[in-house]
């Protein structure tokens, strides 16, 4: 990881609200890094391609899609 990103000045503030259970992850509290890492998981199920904090929104959106739309 880029040193500038690791020293993110608001990382502690983000960590206070981060819902990810993997607190030992090097990207914990670094939303941009986390989003990129998950987006690049192209072989994983679609839900795993989103960070933990966004999965409830994805599930909600997917439940609203009717078979004709999806």
N, CA, C and O atoms as a GROMACS GRO file, in nm:
protein
  280
    1UNK      N    1   0.083  -0.119   0.000
    1UNK     CA    2   0.000   0.000   0.000
    1UNK      C    3   0.087   0.124   0.000
    1UNK      O    4   0.198   0.124   0.052
    2UNK      N    5   0.035   0.226  -0.058
    2UNK     CA    6   0.103   0.355  -0.064
    2UNK      C    7   0.109   0.415   0.077
    2UNK      O    8   0.008   0.418   0.148
    3UNK      N    9   0.225   0.462   0.116
    3UNK     CA   10   0.244   0.518   0.251
    3UNK      C   11   0.148   0.633   0.280
    3UNK      O   12   0.102   0.646   0.393
    4UNK      N   13   0.117   0.716   0.180
    4UNK     CA   14   0.025   0.828   0.200
    4UNK      C   15  -0.114   0.777   0.238
    4UNK      O   16  -0.184   0.840   0.317
    5UNK      N   17  -0.154   0.666   0.181
    5UNK     CA   18  -0.286   0.611   0.212
    5UNK      C   19  -0.286   0.552   0.353
    5UNK      O   20  -0.382   0.573   0.428
    6UNK      N   21  -0.183   0.480   0.389
    6UNK     CA   22  -0.174   0.420   0.522
    6UNK      C   23  -0.180   0.527   0.630
    6UNK      O   24  -0.236   0.503   0.737
    7UNK      N   25  -0.124   0.644   0.603
    7UNK     CA   26  -0.125   0.754   0.699
    7UNK      C   27  -0.245   0.846   0.681
    7UNK      O   28  -0.237   0.965   0.709
    8UNK      N   29  -0.357   0.791   0.633
    8UNK     CA   30  -0.479   0.868   0.611
    8UNK      C   31  -0.515   0.944   0.739
    8UNK      O   32  -0.527   0.882   0.845
    9UNK      N   33  -0.532   1.076   0.732
    9UNK     CA   34  -0.557   1.154   0.853
    9UNK      C   35  -0.692   1.127   0.920
    9UNK      O   36  -0.710   1.161   1.037
   10UNK      N   37  -0.786   1.068   0.849
   10UNK     CA   38  -0.916   1.039   0.911
   10UNK      C   39  -0.940   0.890   0.932
   10UNK      O   40  -1.052   0.847   0.959
   11UNK      N   41  -0.834   0.811   0.918
   11UNK     CA   42  -0.849   0.667   0.933
   11UNK      C   43  -0.907   0.627   1.068
   11UNK      O   44  -0.994   0.540   1.074
   12UNK      N   45  -0.864   0.687   1.174
   12UNK     CA   46  -0.918   0.654   1.307
   12UNK      C   47  -1.066   0.687   1.316
   12UNK      O   48  -1.143   0.612   1.377
   13UNK      N   49  -1.107   0.799   1.256
   13UNK     CA   50  -1.249   0.836   1.255
   13UNK      C   51  -1.330   0.733   1.176
   13UNK      O   52  -1.439   0.694   1.218
   14UNK      N   53  -1.277   0.690   1.061
   14UNK     CA   54  -1.345   0.591   0.979
   14UNK      C   55  -1.354   0.458   1.054
   14UNK      O   56  -1.459   0.395   1.055
   15UNK      N   57  -1.246   0.417   1.116
   15UNK     CA   58  -1.244   0.290   1.190
   15UNK      C   59  -1.350   0.288   1.301
   15UNK      O   60  -1.403   0.182   1.333
   16UNK      N   61  -1.380   0.402   1.358
   16UNK     CA   62  -1.480   0.408   1.464
   16UNK      C   63  -1.618   0.368   1.413
   16UNK      O   64  -1.702   0.322   1.491
   17UNK      N   65  -1.643   0.385   1.283
   17UNK     CA   66  -1.774   0.355   1.225
   17UNK      C   67  -1.772   0.237   1.129
   17UNK      O   68  -1.877   0.196   1.080
   18UNK      N   69  -1.655   0.181   1.102
   18UNK     CA   70  -1.643   0.072   1.007
   18UNK      C   71  -1.711  -0.053   1.064
   18UNK      O   72  -1.684  -0.093   1.176
   19UNK      N   73  -1.798  -0.113   0.983
   19UNK     CA   74  -1.872  -0.230   1.030
   19UNK      C   75  -1.803  -0.362   0.995
   19UNK      O   76  -1.854  -0.469   1.029
   20UNK      N   77  -1.690  -0.356   0.929
   20UNK     CA   78  -1.621  -0.478   0.889
   20UNK      C   79  -1.567  -0.552   1.012
   20UNK      O   80  -1.501  -0.492   1.097
   21UNK      N   81  -1.595  -0.681   1.020
   21UNK     CA   82  -1.546  -0.757   1.135
   21UNK      C   83  -1.397  -0.790   1.128
   21UNK      O   84  -1.339  -0.834   1.228
   22UNK      N   85  -1.334  -0.768   1.014
   22UNK     CA   86  -1.193  -0.802   0.997
   22UNK      C   87  -1.105  -0.683   1.038
   22UNK      O   88  -1.044  -0.617   0.954
   23UNK      N   89  -1.101  -0.657   1.168
   23UNK     CA   90  -1.028  -0.542   1.219
   23UNK      C   91  -0.876  -0.555   1.204
   23UNK      O   92  -0.804  -0.456   1.216
   24UNK      N   93  -0.828  -0.677   1.177
   24UNK     CA   94  -0.684  -0.696   1.158
   24UNK      C   95  -0.643  -0.675   1.012
   24UNK      O   96  -0.525  -0.686   0.979
   25UNK      N   97  -0.738  -0.645   0.924
   25UNK     CA   98  -0.709  -0.621   0.782
   25UNK      C   99  -0.629  -0.492   0.767
   25UNK      O  100  -0.659  -0.391   0.831
   26UNK      N  101  -0.528  -0.496   0.682
   26UNK     CA  102  -0.446  -0.377   0.659
   26UNK      C  103  -0.525  -0.262   0.597
   26UNK      O  104  -0.484  -0.147   0.606
   27UNK      N  105  -0.638  -0.294   0.532
   27UNK     CA  106  -0.719  -0.191   0.468
   27UNK      C  107  -0.831  -0.139   0.558
   27UNK      O  108  -0.905  -0.050   0.517
   28UNK      N  109  -0.844  -0.191   0.679
   28UNK     CA  110  -0.952  -0.149   0.769
   28UNK      C  111  -0.941   0.001   0.794
   28UNK      O  112  -0.838   0.051   0.841
   29UNK      N  113  -1.047   0.072   0.761
   29UNK     CA  114  -1.047   0.218   0.777
   29UNK      C  115  -0.993   0.292   0.657
   29UNK      O  116  -0.985   0.415   0.658
   30UNK      N  117  -0.957   0.221   0.553
   30UNK     CA  118  -0.909   0.282   0.429
   30UNK      C  119  -1.009   0.247   0.319
   30UNK      O  120  -0.986   0.157   0.238
   31UNK      N  121  -1.120   0.319   0.317
   31UNK     CA  122  -1.232   0.284   0.230
   31UNK      C  123  -1.192   0.269   0.084
   31UNK      O  124  -1.234   0.174   0.018
   32UNK      N  125  -1.112   0.360   0.032
   32UNK     CA  126  -1.073   0.352  -0.110
   32UNK      C  127  -0.999   0.223  -0.139
   32UNK      O  128  -1.026   0.157  -0.239
   33UNK      N  129  -0.906   0.186  -0.053
   33UNK     CA  130  -0.830   0.062  -0.072
   33UNK      C  131  -0.921  -0.060  -0.061
   33UNK      O  132  -0.907  -0.155  -0.137
   34UNK      N  133  -1.013  -0.056   0.031
   34UNK     CA  134  -1.106  -0.167   0.052
   34UNK      C  135  -1.197  -0.185  -0.070
   34UNK      O  136  -1.216  -0.297  -0.117
   35UNK      N  137  -1.251  -0.076  -0.120
   35UNK     CA  138  -1.340  -0.083  -0.236
   35UNK      C  139  -1.266  -0.140  -0.356
   35UNK      O  140  -1.320  -0.226  -0.427
   36UNK      N  141  -1.145  -0.095  -0.380
   36UNK     CA  142  -1.066  -0.144  -0.494
   36UNK      C  143  -1.038  -0.294  -0.478
   36UNK      O  144  -1.052  -0.370  -0.573
   37UNK      N  145  -0.999  -0.334  -0.358
   37UNK     CA  146  -0.967  -0.476  -0.334
   37UNK      C  147  -1.089  -0.564  -0.359
   37UNK      O  148  -1.078  -0.670  -0.421
   38UNK      N  149  -1.205  -0.522  -0.310
   38UNK     CA  150  -1.325  -0.602  -0.330
   38UNK      C  151  -1.372  -0.600  -0.474
   38UNK      O  152  -1.416  -0.703  -0.527
   39UNK      N  153  -1.363  -0.487  -0.539
   39UNK     CA  154  -1.406  -0.476  -0.678
   39UNK      C  155  -1.324  -0.570  -0.768
   39UNK      O  156  -1.375  -0.621  -0.867
   40UNK      N  157  -1.200  -0.590  -0.733
   40UNK     CA  158  -1.112  -0.675  -0.813
   40UNK      C  159  -1.129  -0.824  -0.788
   40UNK      O  160  -1.060  -0.905  -0.850
   41UNK      N  161  -1.220  -0.863  -0.700
   41UNK     CA  162  -1.246  -1.005  -0.673
   41UNK      C  163  -1.344  -1.059  -0.778
   41UNK      O  164  -1.455  -1.100  -0.744
   42UNK      N  165  -1.302  -1.058  -0.903
   42UNK     CA  166  -1.392  -1.090  -1.014
   42UNK      C  167  -1.439  -1.236  -1.015
   42UNK      O  168  -1.541  -1.265  -1.078
   43UNK      N  169  -1.371  -1.325  -0.949
   43UNK     CA  170  -1.412  -1.466  -0.948
   43UNK      C  171  -1.501  -1.500  -0.830
   43UNK      O  172  -1.548  -1.613  -0.818
   44UNK      N  173  -1.524  -1.405  -0.742
   44UNK     CA  174  -1.609  -1.427  -0.625
   44UNK      C  175  -1.755  -1.394  -0.657
   44UNK      O  176  -1.784  -1.326  -0.755
   45UNK      N  177  -1.848  -1.444  -0.574
   45UNK     CA  178  -1.989  -1.407  -0.592
   45UNK      C  179  -2.005  -1.254  -0.586
   45UNK      O  180  -1.925  -1.185  -0.522
   46UNK      N  181  -2.108  -1.203  -0.652
   46UNK     CA  182  -2.126  -1.057  -0.662
   46UNK      C  183  -2.128  -0.989  -0.525
   46UNK      O  184  -2.074  -0.880  -0.511
   47UNK      N  185  -2.188  -1.050  -0.425
   47UNK     CA  186  -2.197  -0.988  -0.293
   47UNK      C  187  -2.058  -0.966  -0.232
   47UNK      O  188  -2.038  -0.869  -0.160
   48UNK      N  189  -1.964  -1.056  -0.259
   48UNK     CA  190  -1.829  -1.043  -0.204
   48UNK      C  191  -1.747  -0.938  -0.279
   48UNK      O  192  -1.637  -0.903  -0.236
   49UNK      N  193  -1.799  -0.889  -0.389
   49UNK     CA  194  -1.730  -0.784  -0.464
   49UNK      C  195  -1.760  -0.646  -0.408
   49UNK      O  196  -1.717  -0.544  -0.462
   50UNK      N  197  -1.836  -0.643  -0.298
   50UNK     CA  198  -1.866  -0.520  -0.228
   50UNK      C  199  -1.810  -0.530  -0.087
   50UNK      O  200  -1.815  -0.637  -0.027
   51UNK      N  201  -1.758  -0.420  -0.032
   51UNK     CA  202  -1.710  -0.422   0.106
   51UNK      C  203  -1.824  -0.455   0.203
   51UNK      O  204  -1.941  -0.435   0.172
   52UNK      N  205  -1.788  -0.505   0.317
   52UNK     CA  206  -1.885  -0.545   0.419
   52UNK      C  207  -1.985  -0.433   0.448
   52UNK      O  208  -2.104  -0.460   0.466
   53UNK      N  209  -1.939  -0.311   0.452
   53UNK     CA  210  -2.026  -0.198   0.490
   53UNK      C  211  -2.135  -0.169   0.386
   53UNK      O  212  -2.233  -0.101   0.417
   54UNK      N  213  -2.119  -0.219   0.264
   54UNK     CA  214  -2.217  -0.193   0.158
   54UNK      C  215  -2.306  -0.313   0.127
   54UNK      O  216  -2.399  -0.300   0.048
   55UNK      N  217  -2.280  -0.425   0.186
   55UNK     CA  218  -2.352  -0.548   0.150
   55UNK      C  219  -2.500  -0.543   0.182
   55UNK      O  220  -2.580  -0.597   0.106
   56UNK      N  221  -2.539  -0.481   0.292
   56UNK     CA  222  -2.682  -0.471   0.322
   56UNK      C  223  -2.755  -0.390   0.214
   56UNK      O  224  -2.866  -0.424   0.175
   57UNK      N  225  -2.692  -0.283   0.167
   57UNK     CA  226  -2.752  -0.203   0.060
   57UNK      C  227  -2.764  -0.282  -0.069
   57UNK      O  228  -2.864  -0.272  -0.140
   58UNK      N  229  -2.662  -0.361  -0.100
   58UNK     CA  230  -2.665  -0.445  -0.220
   58UNK      C  231  -2.777  -0.548  -0.209
   58UNK      O  232  -2.854  -0.566  -0.304
   59UNK      N  233  -2.786  -0.614  -0.095
   59UNK     CA  234  -2.892  -0.714  -0.075
   59UNK      C  235  -3.030  -0.650  -0.088
   59UNK      O  236  -3.121  -0.708  -0.148
   60UNK      N  237  -3.046  -0.532  -0.031
   60UNK     CA  238  -3.174  -0.461  -0.040
   60UNK      C  239  -3.206  -0.429  -0.186
   60UNK      O  240  -3.320  -0.449  -0.230
   61UNK      N  241  -3.109  -0.380  -0.258
   61UNK     CA  242  -3.130  -0.348  -0.399
   61UNK      C  243  -3.161  -0.471  -0.482
   61UNK      O  244  -3.246  -0.467  -0.571
   62UNK      N  245  -3.093  -0.580  -0.453
   62UNK     CA  246  -3.116  -0.704  -0.528
   62UNK      C  247  -3.253  -0.761  -0.498
   62UNK      O  248  -3.314  -0.823  -0.586
   63UNK      N  249  -3.303  -0.741  -0.379
   63UNK     CA  250  -3.436  -0.794  -0.344
   63UNK      C  251  -3.546  -0.715  -0.412
   63UNK      O  252  -3.658  -0.766  -0.426
   64UNK      N  253  -3.519  -0.596  -0.455
   64UNK     CA  254  -3.620  -0.511  -0.521
   64UNK      C  255  -3.627  -0.536  -0.671
   64UNK      O  256  -3.722  -0.493  -0.737
   65UNK      N  257  -3.529  -0.605  -0.724
   65UNK     CA  258  -3.526  -0.633  -0.868
   65UNK      C  259  -3.619  -0.750  -0.898
   65UNK      O  260  -3.604  -0.858  -0.840
   66UNK      N  261  -3.711  -0.729  -0.987
   66UNK     CA  262  -3.802  -0.837  -1.025
   66UNK      C  263  -3.734  -0.919  -1.135
   66UNK      O  264  -3.644  -0.869  -1.202
   67UNK      N  265  -3.774  -1.045  -1.154
   67UNK     CA  266  -3.712  -1.128  -1.257
   67UNK      C  267  -3.712  -1.063  -1.396
   67UNK      O  268  -3.620  -1.085  -1.474
   68UNK      N  269  -3.814  -0.984  -1.427
   68UNK     CA  270  -3.820  -0.918  -1.557
   68UNK      C  271  -3.711  -0.812  -1.571
   68UNK      O  272  -3.661  -0.789  -1.681
   69UNK      N  273  -3.673  -0.748  -1.459
   69UNK     CA  274  -3.572  -0.643  -1.461
   69UNK      C  275  -3.431  -0.700  -1.459
   69UNK      O  276  -3.341  -0.647  -1.523
   70UNK      N  277  -3.412  -0.808  -1.385
   70UNK     CA  278  -3.280  -0.860  -1.358
   70UNK      C  279  -3.232  -0.950  -1.462
   70UNK      O  280  -3.121  -1.002  -1.453
   0.00000   0.00000   0.00000
